Amino acid sequence: MKTKVPLCIALMTIFSIPANSFATEEVKTDYSLSESLQNGKFSLNSRVFYFDRSFDDADTEIAEALTAGGIMKYESGGFHNFKMGLAGYGSFSLFGIIDRDRSSGTSLLQSDGDDIAFLGEAYIDFDTGQNQLKGGYQRLNTPLMNDHDLRMLPTAYAAVVYRNKSFQDTTLEAGYVNQSSGFVSTDNGFEDQADEWGDSGLAYIYGITKLKGVDLRGQFIATLEDSGTYENYGYFDVMWPIVIGDKSYMKGQFGYTGYQQESNSTMYGLKMGTTFFKKLDAVVLYNGISDNLYATVEAGPMYSDWQEGYGEYEPSNAYGGQLIYHPWQGVDMKVGYVDVNSKSGDEWNLDSYGETNVDLQYAFNKDGKIRFRYSHKNQKDDSDREDRDDIRVIFYYNF
């Protein structure tokens, strides 16, 4: 693994993270239809990604990939508060440098190692500023169902979503979802996820608000028939400021997964953070899971989950901490550790481990960024899994 670090550092590439899907300004209405198309915007969020996962057991095959691609998008100008958007998603093995069989387990390509290329966004968006109705293939940004943009491509959904911003510091959202592109779009298109959701999809409500300086979020998701694994999902979190250091806060979270035929699962967590000298952030955290496997639709809201971002998670207790240093503008350096103790018995693979995580980012201009991530998972004696090391090097550039 050590011999790969220089290769990783030599590889790096670039993109800028796409904007939040919530509209913040009233859409222009003074274009004709032809003018709205002519005044549309093309963008290219390009990325090059190197991923290496190796195991201490020499008999276990490593997973490795080097891919290039990203998101090419066109969004029209406003026409009577309407916009339309189209975006192509792609992730391609770079020059065949790494064998595709080694790349199949990296989530940078399809599960069989083939390239990813499909129409990831195709929507019509009606937005007056206070009210927004958006339908089609699109990215979402909620605690239990988000775009999960942590590998090469984000997750997208076939959805109809209504958002309301009539109240100060508040967004209310309701939606229907019947397909997704899978974890980080490795499905290479849209699938109905019937085994998990049932054939009729999902309905959800979501709200975010600020009350006297306290941030509140909540989401409820229901499957519309009982043919899948899950019945419903719920989540709530709160963040409030406290007077310690330069800038401090406390967070709390609660989530649950409702099953059709099995016992439900609950997840709960606490997190405290503060800032020293306006450059150093310190965080301590706890997460617990009880009763059954905790799952979300497609998100990683748990405080202790820095690396994976997807479930299902075993009943467990997790304690951790993180230091985030901002030495100069555009530079972020993070080092964290989490200790996870599984509470499961014979029903699941026992996964108890300590994980060290290093995350370094450098934004060299407003459009470009380099990111290096390293993770070591040290499995405990009672674990059924293997020690492993992950290296990720990503270049982003936004045109």
N, C-alpha and C positions, 0 to 999 in steps of 0.2 A: 504493500500500500504506500510506503514512504516514497518509492521511486516514482509514483504517479503524481505526487504533489507538484513538482516543477512543470510537468506536462499540463496539469490543471491550470496553473497560474499563467502559463503561456497561451492558453486557449481563449481567454475571456472575450465577451461581446456585448450587444446592447439594445435597449428599448426603454420607453418610459411607460409607467403603469397607467392604463386607461382611466379615463375620468369616471367618477361615481355616476351610477345610472340615474340618480335623482336629478331632475331638472331644477335649476335655481333661478333662471331668468325667463321672462315671458318671451315666447317665440315670435320672431318677426312675422308680420302678416301682409306686408306691402309688396310682395313679389307676385307676379303672375305665375301660372303653373310652369311655363317654359323657363322663366327667370329663376324660379326656385330650384329647378334642376341645374341650371347653369351656375347658380351661386352655391351649389353644394360643395362639400369638402371631401377630398381624398386624403387618406392617412395610411401610413404603414408603420405598424409597431413591430419592428424586427427583433429577432432574438437568435442567439447561438447558445446552446446549452450542452455542457458536458456533465455526465452523471456517472459515478462509479460506486457500486456497493460491493464490498468484499467481506468475507467471513473468516473468523479465526480458524475454523475447520477447513483445512486445505481441500477436503473432498467435496465441499459445497461450491458449486459454480458461481462465479461472480456475475453481477449484472452491470453492464457498461454500455453507454451510448454517447454519441456526438451528433447532434442534430441542429439544423438551422431552419428558420421559418418565422412564423408569427401571424399577425392579423392585418390583412389589407381591407380597408373599409371605405365606403362612400356613404355620406349622409347628405341629403338634399337640404336646401334652404327652406325657410318657412313658407307655407301657402295656407292662409287662413287657419293658422295654428297647427297645421299638419306638417309632419316630416316623414320621410321614409329612409330606411337604412339597409345596406347590404354589406356583409363582411365575409370574406373567405378566410378560413382557418387552415393552417398548414404546418406540418412538422416533418422534415425530410432528413433521412440519414445523410450526413455530410461526406460526400465523395466515397462512400463505402469504406471509410477508414476503419470502422469497427464492425465486426460481423453482426448481422441482424439477429442471429440466434442469441447472442450475448445481450442484445438490446431489448428483448421481448419483455423482460421483467422490470423495466425502468419507468414505465408510464410516460415516456417521451415519444414512443411509437405505439402502434396497435399491439395487442397482446401477442400476435404472431410475428411481430417485428416489422410489419409493413409500414409504409409512410402513412401519414394522416393528411387528408385533403378533403374538405367539404365546405358547404355554405353554412357558416356558423351563426350568422345573424341575418334576418330578413324580416323587418318589422315596419309597421305604420304607427306613428306616435302623434297623438293629439294632445297638445299641452297648452293650457292657458296661463300657466304659472301657479295658480291655486289648485287646478284640477288637471290630471294627466291620465290618459287612457292609452295603453300601449299593447299591441297585439302582434304575435308572431314569434320567430326565433330571437331570443334576447338573453342578456345576462341579468342576473338578479343579485341583490345585495341585502340579504336578511340573515339572522343568526343561524338558522337551520337549513337554509337553502341559498347558497351564494355562488359566485363564479369560481371560487376555489383556485385562484390564479397563482399556484405555487410550483408548477412545473413548466412545460413549454406553452401550453394553451389553457385558457379558462374553460370552465364548464358553462354551457349554454342550455336554455330551456325553450320548449314550445309552450308559450304561456299567454294569457290575457291578464293584464295587471291594471288596477285603478289606484291612483295615489291622490290624496287630498292634503293640501297645505294651508287650509283656511285659518287654522289656529296658530298663534305665535309659538315658535320653537317646537312645533309638532308636525309629524308626518304620519298619516294613517294610510294603510295599504291593504288591499284585498286582491286576491288573485286565484287563477285556476291554472294548473300545470298538468299536462298529460304526457310529456316526453322530456328526456334530457339527453345530452351528448355523453353522459357518463363521467366518471372521475377524470378530470382534466382532459376531457374530450377524446379519450382513447377509444371510444366506440366508433369514431370516424363517421359520425352522423347521429341521428336521433332515434332513440329506442323508447318504448313505452314503459319499461321497468315494471312490467306486470307482476313479476314474481314478488316484488316488494310492495308495490302500491295497489295492486289490482288493476283491472282493465280500464277503469273509468278515470284514473288520475287522482289528483289532489286538489283540495281547496284550502286556502289559508287566509288568515288575517294577521296583520303585523302593525305595531305602533311604536313610535319613538318620540319622547318628549323630554323637556327640561322643566323642573319645578323647583324654584328657589335655589338654583345652582346644582340640583341633583338630576343626573341623567337616568332615564328609565327606558327600558326596551322590553317588549313582550311579543311572542309569536305563538300561534296555534295552527297546526296543520292537521287536516282530517283526510283520510282516504275515503273515496266515495263509494266503495263497495268492499265486501269482506273476503275477496278471493286472494289477497296478497298476504304477506307476512305481518305487516304492521297495520294498526288501527288508527293511531294518531300520534302526534308529537307535540310537545309543549316546551316553551323556554321563557325565562324571565331573568333580566339582570338589572343591576343598579350600580351607579357610581356616584360617590359624593366626596367633595373636597374636605381635607382635614388640615389643621394648622401645625405642620411639622416640616422643617426644612424650607427650601425655596418654593416647592410646588408639590403637594402631597395629596393622595387620594386613597380611598378604600373602594373595593368592588366586591359584589356578591352575585352569585348566579345559581339558578336552579333550572334543571331540565328533566324531562322524562320521555320515555319511549313506551307507547302503548302497543301491545301485541294482540293479534287476533286470537291465538290459541294458548299463549304462554303467559307467565307472570310478567308484569311490567317492570321497567327499570327506572331508577332515579339517579340523577347526577347533581352534585352541589359543589360549590367552590367559593373560596375567599381569596382575595388578592390585595396587597397593600404596596404602594409605590411612592417614592419621593425623589426629589432632585436636589443635588448638592452642587454649589458653585456654578449653576446654570449649564453644566457640562456632563455631569454624571448622574444617571438615573439608577436607582436600586429598587428591586422588586422581590417580594417574597409571596409564595402562593401555596394553596392547598386545593386538591380536588378529591372527591369521593364518589364512588359509584356503588349502588346497592342493588341486590335482588336478581338482576339479569343483565344481559349485554346491552350497553347503552349505544344507541344508533341515532344518527340524524339523516335527513334526506341527502344532503351534500354540503357539509360544512364542518368546521373544526372549532366550535366555540369554547372548548375547555381551556382553561388557563394553563394547564400543564402540558398541552399538546402543541409543541413548537414545530415538530418535524413532519408528522404524517398528514394531519388535517382530514382524516377520514376514520370511520369506525368499521366494525363494531368494537367497543371497548369493554373489557372484562370488568366485573366487580373488583374494586381496588381502592387503595388509598395512595395518594401521590403528594409529595412535598417537594418544593423547589425554590429556586431563586435565580435572579438574573441581574447582571450589571450591563448598562448601556452607556457608552462613552461617546461624546460628540466633540472630538478635539478641534476640528475645523469645520467650516461650512461645507456641506456636501459629504461629510464622512461620518459614518456610524459604525461603532464596534460593539458587538454584543457577545457576552459569554454567559452561559447558563448551565444549571444542573437540575435534574429532576430525579427523584427516587420513587419508583412505583412498586407497590407491593400488592400482588394479586390476591383476591379473596376467594377465587374460584376453586371448585373441587374437580370432580371427574368429568364435568360437562364440557369444559373448554380446555384448550392448550394453556397451561399455566405460563403467564408472561409477567415475571417480576424482574426488574432491571434498574440500573442506574444509567442515565443518559447525560452525556456532556455535549453541549451544542455551542459552536462558534459561528457567528454570522457577521461578515465584514462587507460594508457597502461603500462605494465611492461614486458619487455623481460628478462626473468631470465637466458637464455643462447641463443646461436645462433639458436637453433631449437624450443624453446618454448616461448610462450607469453600468457599473461592474459590481457583481456580487459573488462572494465566495462563502460557501457554507460547509462546515464539517461537523459530523455527528458521530459519537462513539456510544454504542449501546453495550453495556456490560451486564449480561444476564446473570442472575443469581443462581445459587446452587440448586434451588428447587424449580427452576424454570425449565420448560420444555423446548425453548428456542435457543438460538446460537448468538454469540457475540458478533457484532458487525460494525463496520465503519462505512459511512456515507460521505462522499465528496461531491459537491455541486459547484460548478462555475458557470455563471450566466453573464452574457453581455446583452444589454438592451440598447436599442437606438430607435428613436421616434422621428419619422420623416413627415 
